[in-house]
Amino acid sequence: MSLQDVGVDDEVDEVGSTLEANAIEKARTYARLADVWAIADDSGLEVDFLGGAPGPFTKRYAGENASDEERVRHLLAKMEGVPWEQRGARFRCVIAISEPNGELRLCEGSCPGIIATEPKGLGGFGFDPIFFLPDLTCTMAELTLDEKNRISHRARAAQVALATLQELTTLGNG
């Protein structure tokens, strides 16, 4: 069911300083408002050289209304001159599953990579054109949608969430 299906039209702002905080706030708020279990997520790019930035600020990294292209240029400028071996990064997704009383479970998935020195590929969105996957020797933007959906941070977090939900329903808590 969607939020509209349960009569919730409130929007929760992502103002937390971590991906976990944003996912938790959204899941708990929606579960309380709808009086049903709720699932919410937050995801972002974490760059080692930048101390984990942009993290929960990924979408606003180059400014509130920046385009994907502007965000990519901004990050590449921050990484200019950084050696390849120091360009490690990961896409990370946190899914929160909340009961109406606020009790919750967290599920996480990540996809490791390296920040490339220039964009490559036409697929995906956001930082995909500069997110190089060493094992696949291409950027995330060079993958097909099916390939991306198999290996992405969101896919990995969703697999953990599915297992968690199956466990909860088996235990009679769902």
GROMACS elastic network, one bead per residue, 0.5 to 0.9 nm:
[ bonds ]
;  ai    aj funct       b0    kb
    1     4     6  0.79924   500
    1     5     6  0.57596   500
    1     6     6  0.72529   500
    2     5     6  0.50857   500
    2     6     6  0.68114   500
    2     7     6  0.88730   500
    2     8     6  0.87073   500
    3     6     6  0.53817   500
    3     7     6  0.62761   500
    3     8     6  0.50614   500
    3     9     6  0.66649   500
    3    10     6  0.86777   500
    3    30     6  0.77462   500
    3    34     6  0.78779   500
    4     8     6  0.55499   500
    4     9     6  0.63563   500
    5     8     6  0.76821   500
    6     9     6  0.89958   500
    6    34     6  0.60222   500
    6    35     6  0.89421   500
    6    36     6  0.87498   500
    7    33     6  0.89109   500
    7    34     6  0.72474   500
    8    11     6  0.85874   500
    8    30     6  0.75552   500
    8    33     6  0.68630   500
    8    34     6  0.65037   500
   10    30     6  0.82952   500
   10    33     6  0.87308   500
   11    26     6  0.83881   500
   11    30     6  0.88862   500
   12    15     6  0.87959   500
   12    22     6  0.87421   500
   12    25     6  0.75346   500
   12    26     6  0.57907   500
   12    29     6  0.76034   500
   12    30     6  0.84586   500
   13    16     6  0.86023   500
   13    22     6  0.81140   500
   13    25     6  0.88197   500
   13    26     6  0.80772   500
   14    17     6  0.87595   500
   14    19     6  0.88594   500
   14    21     6  0.84886   500
   14    22     6  0.53358   500
   14    23     6  0.82946   500
   14    25     6  0.81951   500
   14    26     6  0.80383   500
   14    42     6  0.83924   500
   14    56     6  0.80856   500
   14    57     6  0.88545   500
   15    18     6  0.87339   500
   15    21     6  0.84066   500
   15    22     6  0.67647   500
   15    56     6  0.84840   500
   15    57     6  0.88342   500
   16    19     6  0.72122   500
   16    20     6  0.80952   500
   16    21     6  0.51906   500
   16    22     6  0.51320   500
   16    23     6  0.88516   500
   16    25     6  0.82476   500
   16    56     6  0.74396   500
   17    20     6  0.85092   500
   17    21     6  0.67552   500
   17    22     6  0.77401   500
   17    55     6  0.85220   500
   17    56     6  0.64723   500
   17    57     6  0.81753   500
   18    21     6  0.52074   500
   18    22     6  0.65407   500
   18    23     6  0.87975   500
   18    42     6  0.88920   500
   18    55     6  0.71077   500
   18    56     6  0.55228   500
   18    57     6  0.87148   500
   19    22     6  0.53182   500
   19    23     6  0.62514   500
   19    24     6  0.85721   500
   19    41     6  0.79986   500
   19    42     6  0.53476   500
   19    43     6  0.61418   500
   19    44     6  0.73372   500
   19    55     6  0.70355   500
   19    56     6  0.51831   500
   19    57     6  0.89507   500
   19    92     6  0.83839   500
   19    93     6  0.73711   500
   19    94     6  0.62685   500
   19    95     6  0.89940   500
   20    23     6  0.52410   500
   20    24     6  0.59957   500
   20    25     6  0.85113   500
   20    41     6  0.82221   500
   20    42     6  0.72256   500
   20    43     6  0.89329   500
   20    56     6  0.88505   500
   20    93     6  0.87291   500
   20    94     6  0.59479   500
   20    95     6  0.78513   500
   20    96     6  0.77082   500
   20   106     6  0.79081   500
   21    24     6  0.51915   500
   21    25     6  0.60693   500
   21    26     6  0.86307   500
   21    42     6  0.87120   500
   22    25     6  0.52375   500
   22    26     6  0.62392   500
   22    27     6  0.86048   500
   22    40     6  0.86844   500
   22    41     6  0.74726   500
   22    42     6  0.61686   500
   22    56     6  0.78990   500
   22    94     6  0.89008   500
   23    26     6  0.53327   500
   23    27     6  0.60878   500
   23    28     6  0.85041   500
   23    39     6  0.84018   500
   23    40     6  0.54431   500
   23    42     6  0.51980   500
   23    43     6  0.86480   500
   23    94     6  0.65198   500
   23    95     6  0.60844   500
   23    96     6  0.54322   500
   23    97     6  0.87248   500
   23   106     6  0.86494   500
   24    27     6  0.52257   500
   24    28     6  0.59224   500
   24    29     6  0.82799   500
   24    40     6  0.73902   500
   24    41     6  0.79115   500
   24    42     6  0.89639   500
   24    94     6  0.89445   500
   24    95     6  0.80394   500
   24    96     6  0.54668   500
   24    97     6  0.79424   500
   24    98     6  0.77468   500
   24   104     6  0.79436   500
   24   105     6  0.89961   500
   24   106     6  0.81389   500
   25    28     6  0.53933   500
   25    29     6  0.59332   500
   25    30     6  0.84756   500
   25    40     6  0.86315   500
   25    96     6  0.87545   500
   26    29     6  0.52472   500
   26    30     6  0.60555   500
   26    31     6  0.84264   500
   26    38     6  0.86146   500
   26    39     6  0.81931   500
   26    40     6  0.58981   500
   26    41     6  0.77100   500
   26    96     6  0.82472   500
   27    30     6  0.53368   500
   27    31     6  0.59645   500
   27    32     6  0.84931   500
   27    37     6  0.82866   500
   27    38     6  0.53611   500
   27    39     6  0.53751   500
   27    41     6  0.77763   500
   27    95     6  0.86024   500
   27    96     6  0.59361   500
   27    97     6  0.62731   500
   27    98     6  0.55057   500
   27    99     6  0.84614   500
   27   102     6  0.84998   500
   27   104     6  0.84461   500
   28    31     6  0.51413   500
   28    32     6  0.60541   500
   28    33     6  0.85229   500
   28    37     6  0.87365   500
   28    38     6  0.72533   500
   28    39     6  0.86273   500
   28    40     6  0.86748   500
   28    96     6  0.83414   500
   28    97     6  0.81242   500
   28    98     6  0.54996   500
   28    99     6  0.73053   500
   28   100     6  0.70213   500
   28   101     6  0.80970   500
   28   102     6  0.54234   500
   28   103     6  0.80820   500
   28   104     6  0.78833   500
   29    32     6  0.52395   500
   29    33     6  0.60915   500
   29    34     6  0.85470   500
   29    38     6  0.86393   500
   29    98     6  0.88471   500
   29   100     6  0.85410   500
   29   102     6  0.83529   500
   30    33     6  0.50572   500
   30    34     6  0.59090   500
   30    35     6  0.79527   500
   30    36     6  0.81806   500
   30    37     6  0.82786   500
   30    38     6  0.61242   500
   30    39     6  0.83134   500
   30    40     6  0.84956   500
   30    98     6  0.85566   500
   30   100     6  0.82182   500
   31    34     6  0.53415   500
   31    35     6  0.53970   500
   31    36     6  0.52040   500
   31    37     6  0.52438   500
   31    39     6  0.81099   500
   31    97     6  0.88991   500
   31    98     6  0.61916   500
   31    99     6  0.60606   500
   31   101     6  0.78348   500
   31   102     6  0.74655   500
   32    35     6  0.50442   500
   32    36     6  0.71866   500
   32    37     6  0.84133   500
   32    38     6  0.86115   500
   32    98     6  0.87851   500
   32    99     6  0.78659   500
   32   101     6  0.68250   500
   32   102     6  0.72755   500
   33    36     6  0.81697   500
   33   100     6  0.80084   500
   34    37     6  0.81269   500
   34    38     6  0.82935   500
   34   100     6  0.77666   500
   35    38     6  0.87832   500
   35    99     6  0.81718   500
   35   100     6  0.51477   500
   35   101     6  0.83745   500
   36    98     6  0.85760   500
   36    99     6  0.66410   500
   36   100     6  0.55070   500
   37    97     6  0.71031   500
   37    98     6  0.55691   500
   37   100     6  0.58090   500
   37   174     6  0.80236   500
   38    96     6  0.80865   500
   38    97     6  0.58022   500
   38    98     6  0.53247   500
   38    99     6  0.67059   500
   38   100     6  0.77696   500
   39    95     6  0.68300   500
   39    96     6  0.56809   500
   39    98     6  0.64435   500
   40    94     6  0.84209   500
   40    95     6  0.56554   500
   40    96     6  0.54331   500
   40    97     6  0.67715   500
   40    98     6  0.84870   500
   41    93     6  0.68519   500
   41    94     6  0.54629   500
   41    96     6  0.60600   500
   41    97     6  0.88311   500
   41   154     6  0.89096   500
   42    56     6  0.74183   500
   42    92     6  0.84951   500
   42    93     6  0.58033   500
   42    94     6  0.55811   500
   42    95     6  0.67399   500
   42    96     6  0.87471   500
   43    55     6  0.76242   500
   43    56     6  0.68002   500
   43    58     6  0.82317   500
   43    91     6  0.72331   500
   43    92     6  0.54733   500
   43    94     6  0.62064   500
   43    95     6  0.86003   500
   43   153     6  0.81334   500
   43   154     6  0.77291   500
   44    53     6  0.88942   500
   44    54     6  0.72284   500
   44    56     6  0.56034   500
   44    57     6  0.73356   500
   44    58     6  0.54029   500
   44    59     6  0.78582   500
   44    90     6  0.83927   500
   44    91     6  0.57100   500
   44    92     6  0.56066   500
   44    93     6  0.66465   500
   45    52     6  0.78342   500
   45    53     6  0.72012   500
   45    54     6  0.61274   500
   45    55     6  0.52206   500
   45    56     6  0.78847   500
   45    57     6  0.87013   500
   45    58     6  0.61473   500
   45    89     6  0.71246   500
   45    90     6  0.58444   500
   45    92     6  0.63594   500
   45   127     6  0.79364   500
   46    50     6  0.79262   500
   46    51     6  0.77970   500
   46    53     6  0.52406   500
   46    54     6  0.59121   500
   46    56     6  0.86655   500
   46    58     6  0.84402   500
   46    88     6  0.87767   500
   46    89     6  0.54881   500
   46    90     6  0.53381   500
   46    91     6  0.62371   500
   46    92     6  0.72709   500
   47    50     6  0.53925   500
   47    51     6  0.65053   500
   47    53     6  0.56669   500
   47    54     6  0.71291   500
   47    55     6  0.79841   500
   47    87     6  0.71568   500
   47    88     6  0.62409   500
   47    90     6  0.66248   500
   47    91     6  0.87717   500
   47   114     6  0.84474   500
   47   115     6  0.78378   500
   48    51     6  0.51924   500
   48    52     6  0.53029   500
   48    53     6  0.77240   500
   48    86     6  0.73917   500
   48    87     6  0.67970   500
   48    88     6  0.55919   500
   48    89     6  0.55868   500
   48    90     6  0.83551   500
   49    52     6  0.74127   500
   49    53     6  0.84805   500
   49    79     6  0.79943   500
   49    82     6  0.81948   500
   49    86     6  0.62508   500
   49    87     6  0.63113   500
   49    88     6  0.72958   500
   49    89     6  0.82399   500
   50    53     6  0.52877   500
   50    54     6  0.77052   500
   50    78     6  0.84078   500
   50    79     6  0.84928   500
   51    54     6  0.86044   500
   52    55     6  0.59964   500
   52    89     6  0.80353   500
   52    90     6  0.89383   500
   53    56     6  0.79353   500
   53    57     6  0.75904   500
   53    58     6  0.77313   500
   53    61     6  0.86424   500
   54    57     6  0.51691   500
   54    59     6  0.84413   500
   54    60     6  0.85186   500
   54    61     6  0.61065   500
   54    75     6  0.89537   500
   55    58     6  0.55248   500
   55    61     6  0.89353   500
   55    91     6  0.86878   500
   55    92     6  0.83056   500
   56    59     6  0.78845   500
   56    60     6  0.87956   500
   57    60     6  0.53164   500
   57    61     6  0.56046   500
   58    61     6  0.50454   500
   58    62     6  0.84633   500
   58    71     6  0.84388   500
   58   126     6  0.87816   500
   59    62     6  0.79786   500
   59    63     6  0.83354   500
   59    64     6  0.77604   500
   59    65     6  0.88210   500
   59    66     6  0.81695   500
   59    67     6  0.89509   500
   59    68     6  0.83385   500
   59    71     6  0.79776   500
   59   126     6  0.79548   500
   60    65     6  0.71802   500
   60    66     6  0.69909   500
   60    71     6  0.80804   500
   61    64     6  0.76384   500
   61    66     6  0.80089   500
   61    71     6  0.62987   500
   61    74     6  0.79253   500
   61    75     6  0.82094   500
   62    65     6  0.81331   500
   62    66     6  0.57798   500
   62    67     6  0.83482   500
   62    70     6  0.66301   500
   62    71     6  0.50530   500
   62    72     6  0.84908   500
   62    73     6  0.86816   500
   62    74     6  0.59993   500
   62    75     6  0.80417   500
   63    66     6  0.52931   500
   63    67     6  0.89074   500
   63    70     6  0.89197   500
   63    71     6  0.81444   500
   66    69     6  0.79723   500
   66    70     6  0.57469   500
   66    71     6  0.63796   500
   67    70     6  0.50971   500
   67    71     6  0.62846   500
   67    72     6  0.86565   500
   67   126     6  0.83287   500
   68    71     6  0.51151   500
   68    72     6  0.62104   500
   68    73     6  0.86838   500
   68   125     6  0.69066   500
   68   127     6  0.70931   500
   69    72     6  0.51156   500
   69    73     6  0.62311   500
   69    74     6  0.85886   500
   69   126     6  0.75488   500
   69   127     6  0.83962   500
   70    73     6  0.50952   500
   70    74     6  0.60495   500
   70    75     6  0.86301   500
   71    74     6  0.50232   500
   71    75     6  0.61954   500
   71    76     6  0.85727   500
   71   126     6  0.74701   500
   71   127     6  0.75460   500
   72    75     6  0.52402   500
   72    76     6  0.61169   500
   72    77     6  0.85794   500
   72   118     6  0.89942   500
   72   119     6  0.79700   500
   72   126     6  0.73408   500
   72   127     6  0.59290   500
   72   128     6  0.89974   500
   72   129     6  0.81732   500
   72   130     6  0.73834   500
   73    76     6  0.50969   500
   73    77     6  0.61174   500
   73    78     6  0.86957   500
   73   118     6  0.89815   500
   74    77     6  0.52005   500
   74    78     6  0.64207   500
   74    79     6  0.88104   500
   75    78     6  0.50490   500
   75    79     6  0.62382   500
   75    80     6  0.86290   500
   75   115     6  0.89834   500
   75   127     6  0.88580   500
   76    80     6  0.59670   500
   76   115     6  0.82527   500
   76   116     6  0.83099   500
   76   117     6  0.67643   500
   76   118     6  0.74977   500
   76   130     6  0.84913   500
   77    80     6  0.51418   500
   77    81     6  0.89031   500
   78    81     6  0.87958   500
   78    82     6  0.87264   500
   79    82     6  0.54286   500
   79    83     6  0.87727   500
   79    87     6  0.77745   500
   79   115     6  0.82766   500
   79   117     6  0.80938   500
   80    83     6  0.87313   500
   80   117     6  0.78186   500
   82    85     6  0.83512   500
   82    86     6  0.64711   500
   82    87     6  0.67986   500
   83    86     6  0.54907   500
   83    87     6  0.67206   500
   84    87     6  0.53207   500
   84    88     6  0.80091   500
   84   114     6  0.78130   500
   84   115     6  0.81462   500
   84   116     6  0.80359   500
   84   117     6  0.85602   500
   85    88     6  0.69763   500
   85   114     6  0.84825   500
   86   114     6  0.85311   500
   87   113     6  0.85183   500
   87   114     6  0.53356   500
   87   115     6  0.53515   500
   87   116     6  0.77292   500
   88   112     6  0.76309   500
   88   113     6  0.60345   500
   88   115     6  0.64599   500
   89   111     6  0.85984   500
   89   112     6  0.59985   500
   89   113     6  0.52925   500
   89   114     6  0.53067   500
   89   115     6  0.65079   500
   89   131     6  0.80907   500
   90   110     6  0.63598   500
   90   111     6  0.53701   500
   90   113     6  0.55685   500
   90   114     6  0.76133   500
   90   131     6  0.84784   500
   90   153     6  0.84353   500
   91   109     6  0.84278   500
   91   110     6  0.55503   500
   91   111     6  0.52338   500
   91   112     6  0.65719   500
   91   113     6  0.79418   500
   91   131     6  0.87608   500
   91   152     6  0.77881   500
   91   153     6  0.58613   500
   91   154     6  0.86453   500
   92   108     6  0.73356   500
   92   109     6  0.58222   500
   92   111     6  0.65108   500
   92   112     6  0.85550   500
   92   152     6  0.87268   500
   92   153     6  0.53538   500
   92   154     6  0.74969   500
   92   157     6  0.84739   500
   93   107     6  0.82698   500
   93   108     6  0.56825   500
   93   109     6  0.53420   500
   93   110     6  0.62688   500
   93   153     6  0.55760   500
   93   154     6  0.55601   500
   93   155     6  0.88783   500
   93   156     6  0.82823   500
   93   157     6  0.61580   500
   93   158     6  0.89305   500
   94   106     6  0.67730   500
   94   107     6  0.57182   500
   94   109     6  0.66799   500
   94   110     6  0.88142   500
   94   153     6  0.88383   500
   94   154     6  0.81337   500
   94   157     6  0.65909   500
   95   105     6  0.83055   500
   95   106     6  0.57488   500
   95   107     6  0.50302   500
   95   108     6  0.62221   500
   95   109     6  0.85892   500
   95   154     6  0.86622   500
   95   157     6  0.65772   500
   95   158     6  0.75227   500
   95   160     6  0.89258   500
   95   161     6  0.70293   500
   96   104     6  0.66539   500
   96   105     6  0.58106   500
   96   107     6  0.63839   500
   96   108     6  0.88057   500
   96   161     6  0.83604   500
   97   103     6  0.84093   500
   97   104     6  0.53694   500
   97   105     6  0.52155   500
   97   106     6  0.64089   500
   97   107     6  0.80417   500
   97   161     6  0.78505   500
   97   164     6  0.88885   500
   97   165     6  0.84652   500
   98   101     6  0.78565   500
   98   102     6  0.57746   500
   98   103     6  0.56923   500
   98   105     6  0.66351   500
   98   106     6  0.88258   500
   99   102     6  0.53290   500
   99   103     6  0.53387   500
   99   104     6  0.61572   500
   99   174     6  0.87945   500
  100   103     6  0.74503   500
  101   104     6  0.88439   500
  105   161     6  0.87507   500
  105   164     6  0.80552   500
  106   161     6  0.79475   500
  107   157     6  0.57817   500
  107   158     6  0.77283   500
  107   159     6  0.87633   500
  107   160     6  0.57428   500
  107   161     6  0.55664   500
  107   164     6  0.79511   500
  108   153     6  0.80341   500
  108   154     6  0.83606   500
  108   156     6  0.73170   500
  108   158     6  0.80702   500
  108   160     6  0.69491   500
  108   161     6  0.80659   500
  109   152     6  0.80825   500
  109   154     6  0.63093   500
  109   155     6  0.73681   500
  109   158     6  0.76628   500
  109   159     6  0.83935   500
  109   160     6  0.76093   500
  110   151     6  0.89947   500
  110   152     6  0.71807   500
  110   154     6  0.75354   500
  110   155     6  0.89035   500
  110   156     6  0.67078   500
  110   157     6  0.73679   500
  111   133     6  0.86670   500
  111   151     6  0.70729   500
  111   152     6  0.58175   500
  111   154     6  0.87229   500
  111   156     6  0.81077   500
  112   131     6  0.89933   500
  112   132     6  0.88797   500
  112   133     6  0.72279   500
  112   134     6  0.87388   500
  112   153     6  0.86562   500
  113   131     6  0.61653   500
  113   132     6  0.54481   500
  113   134     6  0.64804   500
  113   135     6  0.87531   500
  113   139     6  0.87599   500
  114   130     6  0.80678   500
  114   131     6  0.58546   500
  114   132     6  0.50443   500
  114   133     6  0.66021   500
  114   134     6  0.73739   500
  115   118     6  0.86262   500
  115   127     6  0.89277   500
  115   130     6  0.55785   500
  115   131     6  0.50956   500
  115   132     6  0.60063   500
  116   119     6  0.70751   500
  116   120     6  0.85786   500
  116   129     6  0.82811   500
  116   131     6  0.60934   500
  116   132     6  0.57521   500
  116   139     6  0.80348   500
  117   130     6  0.70403   500
  118   129     6  0.79005   500
  118   130     6  0.61348   500
  119   127     6  0.86692   500
  119   128     6  0.83088   500
  119   131     6  0.83466   500
  119   139     6  0.82881   500
  119   141     6  0.86748   500
  120   128     6  0.85602   500
  120   130     6  0.64832   500
  120   131     6  0.89088   500
  120   132     6  0.89398   500
  120   138     6  0.82295   500
  120   139     6  0.65069   500
  120   140     6  0.88058   500
  120   141     6  0.68263   500
  120   142     6  0.70511   500
  121   124     6  0.84782   500
  121   128     6  0.82212   500
  121   129     6  0.55929   500
  121   130     6  0.86606   500
  121   138     6  0.85200   500
  121   139     6  0.68497   500
  121   140     6  0.78119   500
  121   143     6  0.80885   500
  122   125     6  0.85492   500
  122   128     6  0.89145   500
  122   129     6  0.71601   500
  122   141     6  0.56075   500
  122   142     6  0.64705   500
  123   128     6  0.76357   500
  123   129     6  0.76574   500
  123   140     6  0.76504   500
  123   142     6  0.59413   500
  123   143     6  0.68490   500
  123   144     6  0.71553   500
  123   145     6  0.76695   500
  124   127     6  0.83797   500
  124   128     6  0.57991   500
  124   129     6  0.75937   500
  124   140     6  0.70188   500
  124   142     6  0.80822   500
  124   143     6  0.80691   500
  124   144     6  0.85150   500
  124   145     6  0.75056   500
  124   148     6  0.83459   500
  125   128     6  0.56419   500
  125   129     6  0.75737   500
  125   141     6  0.73163   500
  126   129     6  0.76491   500
  127   130     6  0.57118   500
  127   131     6  0.61899   500
  127   140     6  0.84027   500
  127   141     6  0.83938   500
  128   131     6  0.50895   500
  128   132     6  0.80589   500
  128   139     6  0.65499   500
  128   142     6  0.83355   500
  129   132     6  0.78207   500
  129   139     6  0.58289   500
  129   140     6  0.62279   500
  129   142     6  0.74601   500
  130   139     6  0.62340   500
  130   140     6  0.76179   500
  130   141     6  0.78341   500
  131   138     6  0.83841   500
  131   139     6  0.51892   500
  131   140     6  0.57091   500
  131   141     6  0.77622   500
  132   136     6  0.84171   500
  132   137     6  0.70662   500
  132   138     6  0.55994   500
  132   140     6  0.63592   500
  132   141     6  0.88081   500
  133   136     6  0.54613   500
  133   137     6  0.56975   500
  133   138     6  0.55834   500
  133   139     6  0.56194   500
  133   140     6  0.67626   500
  134   138     6  0.70043   500
  134   139     6  0.85070   500
  135   138     6  0.82868   500
  136   139     6  0.81376   500
  138   141     6  0.80488   500
  138   142     6  0.61463   500
  138   143     6  0.76312   500
  139   142     6  0.53226   500
  139   143     6  0.71700   500
  140   143     6  0.55589   500
  140   144     6  0.87231   500
  140   148     6  0.68823   500
  140   152     6  0.87551   500
  141   144     6  0.79680   500
  141   148     6  0.85451   500
  143   146     6  0.79244   500
  143   147     6  0.57829   500
  143   148     6  0.58610   500
  144   147     6  0.51508   500
  144   148     6  0.61845   500
  144   149     6  0.85343   500
  145   148     6  0.50920   500
  145   149     6  0.60037   500
  145   150     6  0.86558   500
  146   149     6  0.50921   500
  146   150     6  0.63632   500
  147   150     6  0.52683   500
  147   151     6  0.66442   500
  147   152     6  0.84843   500
  148   151     6  0.54595   500
  148   152     6  0.55498   500
  148   155     6  0.85226   500
  149   152     6  0.56245   500
  149   153     6  0.87431   500
  149   154     6  0.78020   500
  149   155     6  0.58746   500
  150   155     6  0.60813   500
  150   156     6  0.79115   500
  151   154     6  0.83000   500
  151   155     6  0.63337   500
  151   156     6  0.68540   500
  152   155     6  0.51493   500
  152   156     6  0.63154   500
  152   157     6  0.86494   500
  153   156     6  0.51278   500
  153   157     6  0.61197   500
  153   158     6  0.84817   500
  154   157     6  0.50699   500
  154   158     6  0.59369   500
  154   159     6  0.85417   500
  155   158     6  0.50247   500
  155   159     6  0.62107   500
  155   160     6  0.88061   500
  156   159     6  0.51713   500
  156   160     6  0.65538   500
  156   161     6  0.87415   500
  157   160     6  0.51751   500
  157   161     6  0.61535   500
  157   162     6  0.86084   500
  158   162     6  0.59749   500
  158   163     6  0.85478   500
  159   162     6  0.51256   500
  159   163     6  0.63222   500
  159   164     6  0.86287   500
  160   163     6  0.51823   500
  160   164     6  0.61647   500
  160   165     6  0.86689   500
  161   165     6  0.60787   500
  161   166     6  0.85046   500
  162   165     6  0.51073   500
  162   166     6  0.61122   500
  162   167     6  0.85578   500
  163   166     6  0.50651   500
  163   167     6  0.61563   500
  163   168     6  0.86308   500
  164   167     6  0.50789   500
  164   168     6  0.61702   500
  164   169     6  0.86929   500
  165   169     6  0.61688   500
  165   170     6  0.84881   500
  165   174     6  0.73292   500
  166   169     6  0.52508   500
  166   170     6  0.60842   500
  166   171     6  0.85803   500
  166   174     6  0.85671   500
  167   170     6  0.50549   500
  167   171     6  0.61515   500
  167   172     6  0.86228   500
  167   173     6  0.86382   500
  167   174     6  0.87571   500
  168   171     6  0.51120   500
  168   172     6  0.62556   500
  168   173     6  0.51041   500
  168   174     6  0.53276   500
  169   173     6  0.55941   500
  170   173     6  0.75736   500
  170   174     6  0.80011   500
  171   174     6  0.77317   500
